[in-house]
Amino acid sequence: MSASTRGESPGRLAWRAFRRNRPAVLGLVVVLGFFLIALVGIVLTKGAHPLLDPREVRLPDRLQGPFARPNHAAVPAASLPRLGIYLFGTDELGRDVFARMLEGAFVSLSVGFVAVGLAVAIGIALGGLAGYYGPVRLRIGRLRLLTVDTLITALIDVMLSFPTFFLILTVIAILRPSIWNIMVVIGLTSWEATARFVRAEVLSLRERDFVQAAQAAGARGTRMIGVHLLPNALGPVLVSATLGVAGAILTESSLSFLGFGVPPPDATWGNILADGKRYIFDAPWLTLIPGTAILVVVLAFNLFGEGLREAFNPRLREG
């Protein structure tokens, strides 16, 4: 550690390391842009009379290319797009692809953050218990069972042994398709990485001097975990959550592409891509636009997450 950085807080050191990572900064910019687009999509596509209606069918304007102008003679004036132009063209029903992409951005954002929020909550709870109460043996009467750490680690290994996507696909096929079912199922099947990170961090922090001092002062149980251990283990959790959002968006898009995702008439990037595959030669923009959006957003979250991982890891930061 250099003299200039000696005495700086870990957060400031991590931020300085992150700023030097140009791909990670670019990923952050794209992620913030995605947030802005999703928020704009809520304003423009929701309400009784939205400025951009992703559900408006205009058959005379079906399969129009990007920047095409509507057919004023064939389309009723009340159904004409408010912008006066189809920025991303139209689909096979004459629906505005730009409006549908904006609605899909909000759906992807919602699925990503709700699913990851649920996964992080489960992972933090189980990882914290495994790390702090690991040596404690479970008992039923006089029968001494496995330790808490062994039981939770075995549960993590069992979950990791399943092909996650096919497990999600099976559960979604059984349940009624809805955005909430997708959020819950993705969250319940993607907490293992967070649990392993938290467990490892808590096991490391248990031996630190400030934890020993807190124990000597009488801190026990949930107070020790919630006040002294978990706040110092949030770096890996933040990295895992950022990468998890990218995975959740990709999973939702894949499910929608296969017809098991968010049901119509709601638009998602996955079902826009699925509708466009039938017209890949006649209307390639129906495939290229949502496919490129998925690629850019998932790549941006991955670059951002990798940048955070390097910034929070002292060994990688010094290298």
C-alpha positions as CSV (number, residue, x, y, z in Angstrom):
1,M,0.0,0.0,0.0
2,S,1.4,3.4,-1.0
3,A,1.8,6.3,1.3
4,S,-0.8,8.3,-0.6
5,T,-3.4,5.6,0.0
6,R,-2.5,4.8,3.6
7,G,-5.3,5.9,5.9
8,E,-8.0,6.1,3.2
9,S,-11.3,4.2,3.8
10,P,-11.9,0.9,2.0
11,G,-14.8,2.5,0.1
12,R,-12.7,5.3,-1.2
13,L,-10.0,2.9,-2.3
14,A,-12.5,0.7,-4.1
15,W,-14.0,3.8,-5.8
16,R,-10.6,4.9,-7.0
17,A,-9.8,1.4,-8.4
18,F,-13.2,1.2,-10.0
19,R,-12.8,4.5,-11.8
20,R,-9.5,3.3,-13.4
21,N,-11.4,0.3,-14.9
22,R,-12.7,1.8,-18.1
23,P,-14.9,-1.2,-19.2
24,A,-16.5,-1.2,-15.8
25,V,-17.2,2.6,-16.0
26,L,-18.7,2.1,-19.4
27,G,-20.9,-0.7,-18.0
28,L,-22.0,1.6,-15.2
29,V,-23.0,4.3,-17.8
30,V,-25.0,1.8,-19.8
31,V,-26.7,0.4,-16.7
32,L,-27.7,4.0,-15.6
33,G,-29.0,4.6,-19.2
34,F,-31.0,1.4,-18.9
35,F,-32.5,2.7,-15.7
36,L,-33.4,6.0,-17.4
37,I,-35.0,4.2,-20.4
38,A,-37.1,2.0,-18.1
39,L,-38.3,5.0,-16.2
40,V,-39.1,6.9,-19.4
41,G,-40.9,3.8,-20.6
42,I,-43.2,3.9,-17.6
43,V,-44.2,7.5,-18.3
44,L,-44.7,7.1,-22.0
45,T,-46.4,3.7,-22.2
46,K,-48.6,3.6,-19.1
47,G,-51.9,5.3,-18.4
48,A,-55.3,5.5,-20.0
49,H,-54.0,7.5,-23.0
50,P,-50.3,6.8,-23.3
51,L,-48.1,8.8,-25.5
52,L,-46.7,5.6,-27.0
53,D,-49.2,2.6,-27.0
54,P,-47.4,-0.8,-27.2
55,R,-50.7,-2.6,-27.7
56,E,-52.3,-0.5,-30.5
57,V,-52.8,-2.7,-33.5
58,R,-52.5,-1.0,-36.9
59,L,-52.7,-3.8,-39.6
60,P,-52.3,-1.4,-42.6
61,D,-48.8,-0.5,-41.1
62,R,-47.7,-4.0,-40.4
63,L,-44.0,-4.8,-40.9
64,Q,-42.9,-1.3,-41.5
65,G,-39.2,-0.6,-41.2
66,P,-37.4,1.7,-38.8
67,F,-38.2,5.4,-39.2
68,A,-41.2,4.6,-41.4
69,R,-44.1,7.0,-41.5
70,P,-47.6,5.8,-40.8
71,N,-50.2,5.3,-43.6
72,H,-52.4,8.2,-42.8
73,A,-55.0,7.2,-45.5
74,A,-55.5,3.6,-44.1
75,V,-55.0,4.1,-40.4
76,P,-57.7,6.0,-38.4
77,A,-56.4,9.3,-37.0
78,A,-57.1,8.2,-33.4
79,S,-54.8,5.2,-33.9
80,L,-51.8,7.1,-35.4
81,P,-48.6,7.1,-33.4
82,R,-48.2,10.3,-31.3
83,L,-44.6,10.8,-32.5
84,G,-45.7,10.7,-36.2
85,I,-43.0,8.1,-37.0
86,Y,-42.1,4.5,-36.2
87,L,-38.6,4.8,-34.8
88,F,-38.0,1.0,-34.6
89,G,-40.6,0.0,-37.2
90,T,-43.7,-2.2,-36.6
91,D,-44.3,-5.9,-36.0
92,E,-46.7,-8.3,-37.8
93,L,-49.7,-6.7,-36.2
94,G,-48.6,-3.1,-36.9
95,R,-47.7,-2.4,-33.2
96,D,-45.0,0.2,-32.6
97,V,-41.7,-1.7,-31.8
98,F,-40.2,1.3,-30.1
99,A,-43.1,1.5,-27.6
100,R,-42.9,-2.3,-27.0
101,M,-39.2,-2.0,-26.4
102,L,-39.8,0.7,-23.8
103,E,-42.3,-1.5,-22.0
104,G,-40.0,-4.4,-22.2
105,A,-37.2,-2.4,-20.6
106,F,-39.4,-1.8,-17.5
107,V,-40.4,-5.5,-17.4
108,S,-36.8,-6.6,-17.6
109,L,-35.8,-4.1,-14.9
110,S,-38.6,-5.3,-12.6
111,V,-37.9,-9.0,-13.1
112,G,-34.1,-8.4,-12.6
113,F,-34.3,-6.4,-9.4
114,V,-37.2,-8.2,-7.7
115,A,-35.8,-11.7,-8.4
116,V,-32.3,-10.7,-7.3
117,G,-33.7,-8.9,-4.2
118,L,-35.4,-12.2,-3.2
119,A,-32.3,-14.2,-4.0
120,V,-30.0,-11.9,-2.0
121,A,-32.3,-11.9,1.0
122,I,-32.3,-15.7,1.1
123,G,-28.6,-15.9,0.4
124,I,-27.7,-13.4,3.2
125,A,-29.9,-15.2,5.7
126,L,-28.6,-18.7,5.0
127,G,-25.0,-17.6,4.4
128,G,-25.0,-15.6,7.7
129,L,-26.4,-18.6,9.6
130,A,-23.9,-21.0,8.1
131,G,-20.9,-18.7,8.8
132,Y,-21.8,-17.7,12.4
133,Y,-23.6,-20.8,13.7
134,G,-21.7,-23.3,11.5
135,P,-20.2,-25.5,14.3
136,V,-23.5,-25.7,16.2
137,R,-25.2,-29.2,15.9
138,L,-28.9,-29.5,15.4
139,R,-30.7,-31.7,17.9
140,I,-34.0,-33.5,18.0
141,G,-34.4,-34.7,21.6
142,R,-31.2,-36.7,22.3
143,L,-30.4,-37.2,18.7
144,R,-27.6,-35.0,17.5
145,L,-27.8,-34.2,13.8
146,L,-25.5,-32.4,11.3
147,T,-24.0,-29.1,12.1
148,V,-25.7,-25.9,10.7
149,D,-22.9,-25.3,8.3
150,T,-23.0,-28.9,6.9
151,L,-26.7,-28.7,6.5
152,I,-26.8,-25.4,4.7
153,T,-23.7,-26.3,2.6
154,A,-25.4,-29.5,1.5
155,L,-28.6,-27.6,0.6
156,I,-26.4,-25.2,-1.6
157,D,-24.7,-28.2,-3.3
158,V,-28.1,-29.8,-4.0
159,M,-29.4,-26.6,-5.5
160,L,-26.3,-26.2,-7.6
161,S,-26.6,-29.8,-8.9
162,F,-29.9,-29.0,-10.7
163,P,-29.8,-27.4,-14.1
164,T,-31.2,-24.1,-13.0
165,F,-32.8,-23.0,-16.3
166,F,-34.6,-26.4,-16.8
167,L,-35.8,-26.3,-13.2
168,I,-37.2,-22.8,-13.7
169,L,-38.8,-23.9,-17.0
170,T,-40.5,-26.9,-15.3
171,V,-41.9,-24.8,-12.5
172,I,-43.1,-22.1,-14.8
173,A,-44.8,-24.7,-17.1
174,I,-46.7,-26.0,-14.0
175,L,-47.7,-22.6,-12.6
176,R,-49.9,-20.0,-14.4
177,P,-47.6,-17.7,-16.4
178,S,-47.3,-14.3,-14.9
179,I,-44.5,-11.8,-14.2
180,W,-44.8,-12.4,-10.4
181,N,-44.4,-16.2,-10.8
182,I,-41.3,-15.6,-12.9
183,M,-39.8,-13.2,-10.4
184,V,-40.4,-15.6,-7.5
185,V,-39.1,-18.7,-9.3
186,I,-35.9,-17.0,-10.5
187,G,-35.3,-15.6,-7.0
188,L,-35.8,-19.0,-5.3
189,T,-33.4,-20.7,-7.7
190,S,-30.5,-18.2,-7.8
191,W,-29.5,-17.5,-4.2
192,E,-26.7,-20.1,-3.9
193,A,-23.8,-17.8,-5.0
194,T,-24.8,-15.1,-2.5
195,A,-25.1,-17.6,0.3
196,R,-21.6,-19.0,-0.5
197,F,-20.1,-15.5,-0.6
198,V,-21.7,-14.4,2.7
199,R,-20.7,-17.7,4.4
200,A,-17.1,-17.3,3.4
201,E,-17.0,-13.6,4.5
202,V,-18.6,-14.3,7.8
203,L,-16.2,-17.2,8.5
204,S,-13.3,-14.8,7.8
205,L,-14.7,-11.9,9.8
206,R,-15.4,-14.1,12.9
207,E,-11.7,-14.2,13.6
208,R,-11.2,-10.4,13.4
209,D,-10.4,-8.3,16.5
210,F,-13.5,-6.1,16.3
211,V,-15.7,-9.2,16.4
212,Q,-13.9,-10.7,19.4
213,A,-14.3,-7.3,21.1
214,A,-18.0,-7.2,20.4
215,Q,-18.4,-10.8,21.7
216,A,-16.5,-9.8,24.9
217,A,-18.9,-6.8,25.2
218,G,-21.8,-9.2,25.2
219,A,-23.0,-9.1,21.6
220,R,-24.6,-12.4,20.6
221,G,-26.8,-14.0,17.9
222,T,-28.7,-11.9,15.5
223,R,-27.2,-8.6,16.8
224,M,-23.7,-9.9,16.1
225,I,-24.7,-11.1,12.6
226,G,-26.8,-8.0,11.7
227,V,-24.6,-5.2,13.2
228,H,-21.1,-6.5,13.1
229,L,-20.8,-9.2,10.5
230,L,-23.2,-8.6,7.5
231,P,-22.4,-4.9,7.1
232,N,-18.7,-5.8,6.5
233,A,-19.6,-8.6,4.1
234,L,-21.8,-6.6,1.7
235,G,-19.0,-6.1,-0.9
236,P,-19.2,-9.6,-2.4
237,V,-23.0,-9.4,-2.0
238,L,-23.2,-6.3,-4.1
239,V,-21.0,-8.0,-6.8
240,S,-23.2,-11.1,-6.7
241,A,-26.4,-9.0,-7.0
242,T,-25.1,-7.0,-10.0
243,L,-24.2,-10.1,-11.9
244,G,-27.4,-11.7,-10.8
245,V,-29.5,-9.0,-12.4
246,A,-27.9,-9.8,-15.7
247,G,-28.6,-13.4,-15.3
248,A,-32.3,-12.7,-14.3
249,I,-32.8,-10.5,-17.4
250,L,-31.3,-13.2,-19.6
251,T,-33.4,-15.9,-18.0
252,E,-36.6,-13.9,-18.3
253,S,-35.8,-13.2,-22.0
254,S,-35.2,-16.9,-22.6
255,L,-38.4,-17.9,-21.0
256,S,-40.4,-15.3,-22.9
257,F,-38.7,-16.4,-26.2
258,L,-39.8,-20.0,-25.5
259,G,-43.4,-18.9,-24.7
260,F,-43.2,-19.5,-20.9
261,G,-42.5,-15.9,-19.8
262,V,-44.7,-12.9,-19.3
263,P,-48.0,-13.5,-21.1
264,P,-49.4,-11.2,-23.8
265,P,-50.3,-8.5,-24.3
266,D,-47.4,-7.3,-22.1
267,A,-44.3,-6.8,-24.1
268,T,-40.9,-8.1,-23.2
269,W,-37.7,-8.2,-25.1
270,G,-37.9,-12.0,-25.2
271,N,-41.4,-12.2,-26.8
272,I,-40.6,-9.4,-29.3
273,L,-37.6,-11.5,-30.3
274,A,-39.8,-14.6,-30.5
275,D,-42.4,-12.8,-32.7
276,G,-39.6,-11.6,-35.0
277,K,-38.0,-15.0,-35.7
278,R,-40.8,-15.8,-38.1
279,Y,-39.9,-12.7,-40.2
280,I,-36.1,-12.8,-39.8
281,F,-35.6,-12.2,-43.5
282,D,-38.6,-10.0,-44.3
283,A,-38.3,-7.8,-41.1
284,P,-34.9,-8.4,-39.6
285,W,-35.2,-5.4,-37.2
286,L,-37.7,-7.4,-35.2
287,T,-34.8,-9.7,-34.3
288,L,-31.8,-7.4,-34.3
289,I,-33.3,-4.6,-32.1
290,P,-34.4,-6.7,-29.1
291,G,-31.4,-9.1,-29.5
292,T,-29.0,-6.2,-29.5
293,A,-30.7,-4.6,-26.4
294,I,-30.4,-7.9,-24.5
295,L,-26.8,-8.3,-25.4
296,V,-25.8,-4.7,-24.5
297,V,-27.7,-4.6,-21.1
298,V,-26.4,-8.1,-20.0
299,L,-22.9,-7.2,-21.1
300,A,-23.1,-3.9,-19.2
301,F,-24.2,-5.5,-16.0
302,N,-21.4,-8.1,-16.3
303,L,-18.8,-5.5,-16.9
304,F,-20.1,-3.4,-14.0
305,G,-20.1,-6.5,-11.7
306,E,-16.6,-7.5,-12.7
307,G,-15.4,-4.0,-12.0
308,L,-17.0,-4.1,-8.6
309,R,-15.4,-7.5,-7.9
310,E,-11.9,-6.2,-8.7
311,A,-12.5,-2.9,-6.8
312,F,-13.6,-4.7,-3.6
313,N,-10.8,-7.3,-3.8
314,P,-7.6,-5.9,-2.3
315,R,-5.4,-8.4,-4.1
316,L,-7.0,-7.6,-7.5
317,R,-7.0,-3.9,-6.7
318,E,-3.3,-3.8,-6.0
319,G,-2.5,-5.8,-9.1
